[in-house]
Amino acid sequence: MSPGNVHIQVDSLYKQSFGSLLNTLLHRFPDLDFEEAEDILQESFSTALIHWQRDTIPKNPKGWLYKVSRNKAINLLKNKSRFTQAFPEETLAAEEDIDDPGIRDHTLGMLFACAHPSLAPKTQMILTLKYVMNLKVEAIGKAFAMTVDGIDKILVRGRTAIRANNIQLTVAGETRDRLPVIHKIIYLIFNEGYKASYGPELIREELCEEALLLCKEILDAGIGDPDSKALYALMLFNSARLRSRFDAGGKLVDLENQDRRLWDKDLIELGSYYLLGSKTEPATAFHIEASIAWLHCLSPDFESTDWGLIAQLYAQLLRISKNPFLELNYAVALFYAGDRQKAFLLTNDLLRHPFFNQYYLLNATLGKFYWMDGDKTLAREYFVKAINQTHFEIEKEFIQGLLNL
C-alpha cells in the first residue's frame, strides 16, 4: 500500500478509535495518568504509520495498536515502579483477540465516569467530548464559545478531580441519576457531527454514528429511560436526512429544496417506533424536539409542513429550555406559519446577544426573511455579514448563491 493510502487509513483509524483505545488503556492500567495514556497512544499511532508503510496494515489494526500501547504502558509503569496490582490475563492477549465490543464496554464506562456528580456540569461535558469522542480542544472551544486555553484548564481540573475522587471508569452505582447529563453529552456529540464547529469537514458522520451507538448501548443495557428513547428517535430522524443535505455536485442544500426521496425511510420508521415508546408526562425537551423532527419527516414537501404546530412545539420547548438556537428555530417556524412580524422581532432581538450575533445562521436567516419580505437591499447586508462569519467554504458558496438570486 502506498504511503499516502497508509496515511489515510491511520488518520481514519485515529478519528474512529483513539477514544475507545484510550478508555480501554485507562481501564486496564488504572495506574496510568490521562496524559500518559494519551502520549502512549500518540506514539503508537506514529509507530503504526512507520511500520505499516514498511510492511503492511495488519488484519486487526485496532488490536495491533492496542498491543503496542499495552506494551508501552507496561514498560512505562515498570520503569516508574508504579504498579499497584497484578496484570489481568486479558492484557496479554494477541491483537487478533482484541474485539470492538470489549473496547466499547470501556467507552461506555468512561462516558458514565465523565458524568460523575462530583464534577461540574461543564466539566462533565468537556471531559466526555475530549476523552470519549476525541474531539480537538478547538472544536470543543467552538461548541462552548470558549478559548482553547479555557478548555485546557477545565480538562486539567477534570482529570485531577477524577484521580482525587477515585472515580471508577465503569458503568456502576446510581447510573440513572447521570442520564440527564449523558443525554446532553450524546446530543452535543451528534450535533458536532451533524454540523461541525471546527475543521475542514462540515459534516462528520462518524460522530453522528457514535452518538447513535452510545444511546443504543444505553437502551440495550437496560439503563435507559423514556428520554433515552426520545433522544434516539430525534437523532434517527435527523440522520435520515443527511444524504439530502448536499446535491450531486457537493453543494449545500437547505431544507426547502432537499430531495425528500433521498430521506432514509427505514430510519424514519425506526425513529417513529422509539418516539412512540418515549411518551411521558409532562413531555420532556427531547420528546418535543423529536416530535418537531418527526413532523418534518412526515411532510411530503416543504409547503406541506405544519409550521403552525411546529411553532407551538417550539414555544413549549422554550418554556423548558430557553436558548438562542431554539429561539432562532422558533422565529423560522413563526415566519413560515405566517406571523412574520413576531419572527422579525425575535431575530432582531437575538442580534443583541453578545455571542449569538456572530452566528452566521442568524444573519443568513435575517437575510432570507428580508429577501422574502421584499427588502433586497437589507437582505444583502445580512447575507454579506453571514458570509464573513463562517469559515466553511461550502456555506459561503451557499449564501453567495442566495445573494445571486
N, C-alpha and C positions, 0 to 999 in steps of 0.2 A: 504494500500500500504506500502511496506517495506521502511525503512529509505533510503536504497540505491537507490530505484526507485524514491523516492521523490527528493533526491539529483540530480539525472539525469534530472528530469523534471524541477527543479528550475534552474539548470545550463543551460539547453537548452533555457528556457524562458528568462534568463538573457542575453544570447547571441543574441536572436532574438528581444527582446522587450525593453531592457534598454534604447537604444537611443530614440525610439519613445515615451516611457513613460517620459523620461527626457524633451523632446521637448514639450510634452503636459503640463507637470507641469510648465515649464517656461512660456509657453504661457498663461495658466490660472492664474498664480500668478506672474505677472511682478515684484513684489517687492522682489521676491526670487533672491539671487545670484546664479551663476552657481554652486559654491562649495556647497552651502546649499542644492540645489536641488539634487546634486549627493549624498550627505550624507543621505538625506531623503530616496532616492531610495535604497541605500545600506542597510539602516536599515529596509526598507520594505521587501526586499528580505530575510533578516535574519529572520524577523518576519514570513514570509511565510514558511520558512524552519521549524521553530518550530511548527507553527500551523498545517501545512499540514501533518506533521509526526504524530501529536497527533490526528487530526480529519481526514480530507480527502481533496483532491485537489478540489477546487470549480469548478463549471461548466464553469465559465469565469475567469480563473486565472489572465489574464491581467487586467480585470475590478476590481478584488479583490485587486490587487497590486496598481492600481490607487487610489482606495478608501482609502486604508491605507495611501498611500503617501499624498493624498489630506488632510486627517485629520492631519497628522504630519505637513504639511505645514501651515495649519490654526493655529494649536497650536503654532508653532514657531513664526509666524508673529504676533499673538496676544500677545504673551509673550514679544516680542520686540517692540510692538506698531508701526508696520511699514506698516500698511495697508494704501494705498493711494486711494483705490477705493472699492466700494461695491463688494461683491461676485456675480459673474454671477450665474444665477439659475442652469446652467448645472453642476456646481461643486458639487451640492447636489444630483446628480443622483445616483441611486443604481448601483452597479458594473455590474449588468446584462444589463444595458443600455449603457455601455461604449463599443462602437464598434470600430473595427480596422480602417475603413475608416476615422472616426473622428480623430483618433490619427494620421493617416498617413498624413492628411492635414497639421498638425503642423510640421511633419518631413520635408515636402517639404518647409514649411516656414523657418525652421531652415537652410535648405540647401541654400536657397537664401540669408538668413541673413549672413551666413558664407562667401558668395561670394560678400559681400558688397564692393564697390570700394574703400572705405576708408581704408580697410585692405590690408596689403601687400600680394602678391600672395602666398607666402609660408605659411603665417598665415592663409589665407583662406582655404587652403587645409588641414592643420593640424587641425584646428578647426573642419572642417567637419568630418574628419576621427575619431576624438575623440567624438564629440557630436551628430553627425548624425549616425555614424556607430558603436560607442562604441568600437573602436579598442584600444588595450592596447598601452601605450606610447612606450613600447619596439618594438612593431610591426611597429609603425609609425616611430620610430628612424631607424629601418632597411630599411624602404622604402625610407627615405631621407638621409641615411648614416650619421645620427646624433646620439649624445648621448642622453640618457634619460633625463639628466639634461637640455640639449639644447632644447628638445621638451617641457619640463615643463615650461621653461622660455617663450617660444613662446605662449603657452597656457595661461599663466598669462597675458601677454601683450594683447593677443587677447580678453580675457574676459574683461579686463579693457577698451579696445577700444570700445567694444560693449556697455558697460554701458555709457562711456563718450560721445559717439556719438548718444546715444539713438536709436540704430539700432533696428527696429521692426522685430520680428520673424514671418514675413508674406511674402506671395508672392505678392508684390506690387511694384509700381514705374516702373523704367526702367529695367524690368526683362531681356529683350533680350540682354542688354549690359552685363549682367552677364553670359550669356550662355557659352561663351568660357571657362570660369573658371569652371562652373558647369560641362561641358563635361569632362574636365581633371580630376576633382574630381571623377566623376562617374566611369571613366575608371580606375582610380587608385584603387578604391574600388573593381571593378571587378577583376583586376589583383591580388589584395591581396587575393581574394577568389580562383582564378584560380591557383595561386602558392603562398601559404602563405610564408611570410618572417620570421614568428615567431610562436612558439607554437608547439604542438605535431602533428598537422594535416597538411599534405602537401596541401590539397585542403579543402577550406571552402565554400561549395556550397551555404550556406545561404547568404554569401556576394555577390556571383555572382547573386543570385536571387534578392537580394536587389538592386543591381546596375541596373538590368533589369527593376525592378518595378519603380525605381525612373525615369529612362529615359522614360519609357512608360507613366508615370503620366505627365511628361512634355509635351509629344506629345499629350496626351488626353486632357490636359488643354488648348491646342491651343497656347502655348507659345514657342514651339519648332521651329527649323529651319531645313534646309537640313542636317546640320551637326548632329543634334539630331537623324535624321533617319539613317545616316551613322554609327553613334556610336551604335545605337540599333542593326543594321544589323551585325556589327562587333562582338558584344557580343553574338548575337544569333548563329553566325557561330562557335564561339569558344565553346559556351555551348553545341552545337550539338555533339562535340567530347569528352565531359567529360567522358562518360561511357567507352570509349575505352582506356583511359589512364592507366588503370590497368587491369591485367589479372585475371582469376578466382581465383588465389592464392593470389591476392592483390599486385602483383609485378608491378613496373612501366614499362610502355611500351612506347617506343618512336614512333614518327610519322611514321617512316619507317615500323614498324611492327604492327601497330594498326589494329584491325579487323574493317574494314570500314563498315561492315554490322551492327555494333552497332551504327554508327553515326545516329543521330536523323534527319530523312529526313523531318519531319514536321518543325523543327526549321530551317533547311537549306532553305526550301521553303519560310518560313516567312521572314528569313533574306534576301533572294533574292528580295522579294517584297519591303522591305524597302530600300535596296540598289538601286534598280531601281528608287525609288522615291526620292533619295537623290542627284541626279545629279545636279551639279552646275559648273560653270566656273569662275575661274580655279578650278580644283579638290582640295579638302581640304585633310589634312593629314588623317583624319578619313575615308574619302571616299577611299583613296588609300589603307589604311590598311584593310578596309573591302573588297576591291577588291582582295587583296592578300589572305585573308582568304577564300573568295568565290572560288578562283582558286583551293585552296587546297581541299575544299569541293567537287568540281566538278570532281576531279581526281579519277578514279576508283581504282588506286593503286599508290604507291609511284613512281614507274618507269615512270608512265604516266604524272607526274606533269610537267607543263610547267615552268621549272626553269628559262629559259631564260627570259620569260615575267615577272616572279616574281622578278628577279634580276633588270630588268628595272624599275619596280614599286618601289623597294626599293631605287634605285638611285634617282628617282623622289622624294620620300618621304624624303630622306636625304637632298635634296635641300631646303625643307620646314622646317624640324625639325631634326637637327643633334644631335644624342646622341649615346653613345657606345652600347646600347642594339640593336638599329636599325642597327648599323654598323656590329655587330656580325651576325644578321639575313641576312644582305646583303652578308656577306662573305660566309655564308652557301649556299645561293642561287647561288652565283658565282661558288662555288666548285662543286655543283651538275649540274650546267649548263655547266661545262667543263673548266672554267677559274680558274684552281687550283692555278696558280702562284699568281694571284691577291688576291685570297682568303687567301693564306698563308701570303701575305704582310699585309693585313688588320688585320688579327687576331694577328700576331706578333706585329704590331704597337699598338694594344689595350693592350698588356702586359705592355706598358709604362705608362698606365693610373694609377694614384696613388690609386684609389679605385677599379676600374673595374678589375684590375689584381688579386684581391682577390675573384672574382666572379667565383664560381665553374664551371658554364656552359662554360665560356671562355676556361678554361683549359681542360674540358671534350671535347669540340669541337675540340681543337687543337690535343688532343689525338686521336680522331676519324679521323681527317684529316691525321695525320701521319700514323695511322694504315692502312687506305685505300691506302696511298701512298707507303706503304711497309716498312716504318721505324718503326718497332715494338718496338725497344729499346726506342726511343724518345717518342713514343706514351705512353708507360708505365709510363714514368716520369710525363707526363701531367695528366694521369689518377690518379696517386697517389696523385698529388697536388690537383686535384679536389675532391677526397675522403676526404681529410683533410680540405676542405673549406666549406663543407655543414654539417649542424647539423641534417639533416633528415636521419634517418637510411635507409629509403626506397630508397633514392638517392644514398647513399653509396653502397647499395646492387646492384643497377642498374649499377653503374660504375665498381664495382667489377666484375660483370658479363661480362663487356666489356674486363676487364683485363684477364679473363679466356678463352677468345675466342681462 
